[in-house]
Amino acid sequence: MKKQFAVIGLGRFGSSVCKELYHLGHDVLAIDNDEVKLNGVSDYATHHVITNATDESALKSLGIRNFDYVIVAIGDHIQSSILCTMLLKEIGVKKVWVKAQNDYHHKVLEKIGADRIVRPEHDMGIRVAHHLDSERIIDYIELSEDYSIVELVATEKNNKQTLIEMDVRAKFGCTVLAIKRGSDVNISPSPMDEIVSEDILVVMGHKNDLKRFEAEGM
Ligand code: ATP
């Protein structure tokens, strides 16, 4: 379903969010106080306006309240990012997603009611470290401090094993959410489904259990 997004701040992060949403077929309003930055996304936004996003009346005149999501991607200017987020919540925007620069910024954003806080460099750094830690991990998503979802490549040992034979849940306390084979994705694997080597298993669990599964089960 088509949604209405406003992206404020068109640095590297904001402009890539803007372009991707536009390619996905959504309405995107791009906002920046720098005309040059705005021109860079003019072909990838439904509308674009030069505005200071810390100016309450300017935000109201854009009808910002009516957008489904507003993404605040003002990076280095932490004060502006905080002020803008506060104004958006006061105006009554339902979903405000904000890019945070550091822990301090993150904490303040939490306190003033940002609905989702993203830290692209921090999060990507963690994912890359996990790829480096184990070459079998294709992707890594942190759900909380203790729980995560990983994509693991099945080995020869797993070839022709069913999920029930692997006994992932009872032995390791992990859940196989999906099995990818080439471009096919089995999103509700049954216990009798057979794995072949090089399949990619999408597995959710406690970090320690996932480590154990990777070391002993695969
Ligand atoms: P990235 O790492 O994603 O490139 P960044 O951390 O370098 O981002 P900045 O350049 O600090 O991000 O800011 C992103 C954009 O936000 C810039 O294009 C800047 O012009 C815009 N911006 C900063 N302050 C405001 C403001 N008050 N109103 C509107 N846009 C703003």
Boltz pocket constraint, residues with backbone or C-beta under 6 A from the ligand:
constraints:
  - pocket:
      binder: B
      contacts: [[A, 8], [A, 9], [A, 10], [A, 11], [A, 12], [A, 13], [A, 14], [A, 31], [A, 32], [A, 33], [A, 34], [A, 37], [A, 51], [A, 52], [A, 53], [A, 54], [A, 73], [A, 74], [A, 75], [A, 76], [A, 77], [A, 80]]
      max_distance: 6.0
